[in-house]
């Protein structure tokens, strides 16, 4: 993989972890269960090893309110206020 792709995966992975924690899911397992996917698949997303399929992205959006623009590019403009506030509290 090229450096740009690896950087994008890393950013996505970190933002996904922040969203999970900001929504009160302390464990990957619990979040994966809420999404209806295997924990091993979800773990790959947070480790930056792969991206979720579009259907899973849709479920993440429904469950958390996180936009695809935020997850992929870090654009906070469309985030729900509560989610944005919680992410800000986590990141300091």
C-alpha positions as CSV (number, residue, x, y, z in Angstrom):
1,X,0.0,0.0,0.0
2,X,1.1,3.5,-0.6
3,X,1.9,5.9,2.2
4,X,-1.2,8.0,1.5
5,X,-3.5,4.9,1.7
6,X,-1.9,3.9,5.0
7,X,-2.3,7.4,6.4
8,X,-6.0,7.4,5.4
9,X,-6.5,4.0,7.0
10,X,-4.8,5.2,10.2
11,X,-6.9,8.3,10.4
12,X,-10.1,6.4,9.7
13,X,-9.2,3.9,12.4
14,X,-8.5,6.5,15.0
15,X,-11.7,8.4,14.2
16,X,-13.7,5.2,14.4
17,X,-12.3,4.4,17.8
18,X,-13.1,7.9,19.0
19,X,-16.7,7.6,17.7
20,X,-17.1,4.2,19.4
21,X,-15.8,5.6,22.8
22,X,-17.8,8.8,22.4
23,X,-20.9,6.8,22.1
24,X,-20.3,4.9,25.3
25,X,-19.0,1.6,23.9
26,X,-16.0,0.7,26.0
27,X,-15.3,-2.5,24.1
28,X,-14.8,-3.3,20.5
29,X,-16.9,-6.5,21.1
30,X,-20.0,-4.6,22.3
31,X,-19.8,-2.1,19.4
32,X,-19.3,-4.9,16.8
33,X,-22.4,-6.7,18.3
34,X,-24.4,-3.5,18.1
35,X,-23.4,-3.3,14.4
36,X,-24.2,-6.9,13.8
37,X,-20.7,-7.8,12.6
38,X,-18.0,-10.1,13.9
39,X,-15.6,-8.6,16.4
40,X,-12.6,-9.8,14.2
41,X,-13.9,-7.7,11.3
42,X,-14.4,-4.7,13.4
43,X,-11.0,-5.1,15.0
44,X,-9.5,-4.8,11.5
45,X,-11.2,-1.4,11.0
46,X,-9.8,0.0,14.3
47,X,-6.3,-1.4,13.5
48,X,-6.3,0.3,10.2
49,X,-6.1,-3.0,8.3
50,X,-9.3,-2.5,6.2
51,X,-12.3,-0.3,5.6
52,X,-15.9,-1.4,6.4
53,X,-18.3,-2.3,3.6
54,X,-20.8,0.4,2.6
55,X,-23.6,-1.5,4.5
56,X,-21.5,-1.4,7.7
57,X,-20.7,2.2,7.2
58,X,-24.5,2.8,7.0
59,X,-25.0,1.0,10.3
60,X,-22.2,3.0,12.0
61,X,-23.9,6.2,10.8
62,X,-27.3,5.0,12.1
63,X,-25.9,3.9,15.5
64,X,-23.6,6.8,16.2
65,X,-24.5,9.8,13.9
66,X,-21.0,9.9,12.6
67,X,-20.8,11.0,9.0
68,X,-18.7,9.3,6.3
69,X,-16.9,12.6,5.8
70,X,-15.8,12.6,9.4
71,X,-14.7,9.0,9.4
72,X,-12.8,9.2,6.2
73,X,-11.6,12.8,6.1
74,X,-12.0,14.2,9.6
75,X,-14.6,16.8,8.6
76,X,-16.5,17.6,11.7
77,X,-19.1,19.9,10.1
78,X,-22.0,17.3,10.0
79,X,-21.5,15.7,13.3
80,X,-24.3,15.8,15.9
81,X,-23.5,18.3,18.6
82,X,-23.5,15.6,21.4
83,X,-21.1,13.4,19.4
84,X,-18.8,16.3,18.6
85,X,-18.7,17.3,22.3
86,X,-18.0,13.8,23.5
87,X,-15.1,13.4,21.0
88,X,-13.7,16.7,22.1
89,X,-13.8,15.6,25.7
90,X,-11.9,12.4,24.8
91,X,-9.2,14.1,22.8
92,X,-8.8,17.0,25.2
